[in-house]
Amino acid sequence: MRYLARVFGVLGLLSVTCLVLGQAGATSAQTILSSSATGLTGHSTAQMRLTDHPHHVLMGQVIIARQGNDRVQALSIAHVWDGVHRLRFDQAWAEGVALPYQPIPRAGLACAARSCRTTAVGVIFLSPAAFAHVQTHGLRARLTGPSGAIDIAAPAALFRDAARMAQPGTD
């Protein structure tokens, strides 16, 4: 429980990081995060497709961020808009268990991957134990909300990439 309190304590900074990555167009490649103003440092993986639906394309990237002694691991999710409607979700579920998911408010939509058709929709936070698990098994989840339900799948390799980049001396 104490870990989740710390996670949600840096939630605002990580959400802002997701938005900044999107506005910078940096989500299509691995990125090093650094802000001397906030003390936030970390890495993000390249972005990859999480869905196989032809019209509801969701992309994801893993972000590992640190601020002081706090470390947060998360899957940041973005929607590639098809011109019909923008997707919104307020929950994430895996095997019947609610995941610590934080939607990105519509007012805070940002362009991602150098396209204003791609916008951040939310973040799934991962505890250290959950992060270790997804490095081996990947993450399958169902996002639910006003847009209905959409299944996503992030491969274990994406999380292993993030863990490798976060090792000391990989900057």
N, C-alpha and C positions, 0 to 999 in steps of 0.2 A: 504494500500500500504506500509506503514511503517513497518507493521508486516512482509510482504513478503521480504522486504529488509533485515530485521534482520534474517529471515529464511535462505535466500541465503547467508548471511554473515557467518552463522555457517554451511552452506552446506558442505564445505570441511571437517570439523571436524566430522559431522554426517556420511558422506560417508566413512571416514576412520574408524569410529566406526563400521559401517556395515561390513567393510572388516576385522577389527580386531576380531569382534565377529565370523565371518566365519572362520578365520584362527585358532581361539582358539577352534573351535568345540563347541561353547557355544550356538548355536542357537536352539538346541533341547530342551532347558530348560529355565526357567526364569533366567535372569541374571541381576546383579547389575553392572552398569558401573561406573568407577571412574578412573580419571587420574589426578594426582597432577601436572604433567607437563603442561597440557593444562587447568586445572580447569574444565574439562568436567565431569559431573556426570549424572546419570540417571538410567533407567531400561529398560529391554526389556522383552517381553512376550516369552512364548514358541512358537516355530514355528508350523504352521499348514498349511494344504493343502488348496490352494485357487482355484484350477481348478479341473474339473472332467474329463478332457481329458486323455485318457490312455497313450499317448506318450508325451504330453506337460505338465508335472507336474510342477506347480509353487507352492512354499511354501512362507508363509509370517509370519512376526512377527512385532509387534508394538514396536517402540522405542520412549521413551520420554527422551530427553536429555536436560541438562541445562549447560549453561556456563555464569557465572555472573548472570545478570538479564534476559538473553535471555533463552527462553524455546522453544523447537521444538518437535512437535509430528509428527511421520511419520510411514508409513507402508513400511517396507523393504521387497523386493521381491527377491526370489532366484529360480533358475531353477535346477531341478533334471535331469541331462543329461541322455538320454536313449541310447547314443552311436551313434545316427544318426546325429544330428546337435545341435549346441548350439543356444538357443533362444536369440534374441536381440530386444529390443524395444526402441523407442525414444519419445513416447508420451503415456499419459493415459487420457482416457475420461470417464465421467460419465454423463448420461442424456444429451448428446450433448455439454457438457462444458469441456474444457481442464483443467486437473488437474495439479498442480505444481509437475511435475515428473522429476526426474533427473536420467538418465541412469548411470550405473556403467561402466566405460570404459573397453573394452575387455582386455586392457593391465593390468587392475587392478583386474582381476578375482581372486577370493579367494575361497578356499574350505570352505564349510559350513556344519554344522551338522555332523562333523567328517568324511566327505566324499568329495573327490575331484571330485565326479560326481555332486555335488551340488554347484552351483556358484551364487554369487550375480548378479542380473541384473539391479536393480534400486530401487528408493525410491519415494513414493508418500508423499509429505508434506501436513500436515493438519493444517489449521488455527485453532485458539481456537473455533470458531463457527462451523467449519466443524468437529472438533474432538468431540464436544458436540453432534452433529447430528449423527455421526457414532456410538456413544455409545448406541444410541437407535435404529438406523435403519441399522447398518452395512454399508459396502461399496461394491457396485457393480461397476465395472469399466471394460473398454476395453483397453488393452494394444495394441499399434500398432507400426509397424516399419518394419525393413528388414525381420523379421520372419513372417510377416502377422499380423493378429489380433487374440487375445485370450482374452476371458472374464474371469474375476476373481471375486470372492466373498469372502469377509472377514466378519464373523459374528460380530454382536454388542458385544457379550460376550468377544471377543478378545480385543476390545478397552476398555471395562469396566475393564477387568483385568489390562490393562496398567494403567488406571486412578487410580485404587485401589492401585497398587504397587507404584505409584508416590506420594501418600499421605504422608505427613510428619510423621515420626515415623515408617515407614514400612520397613526400611533398616534392 
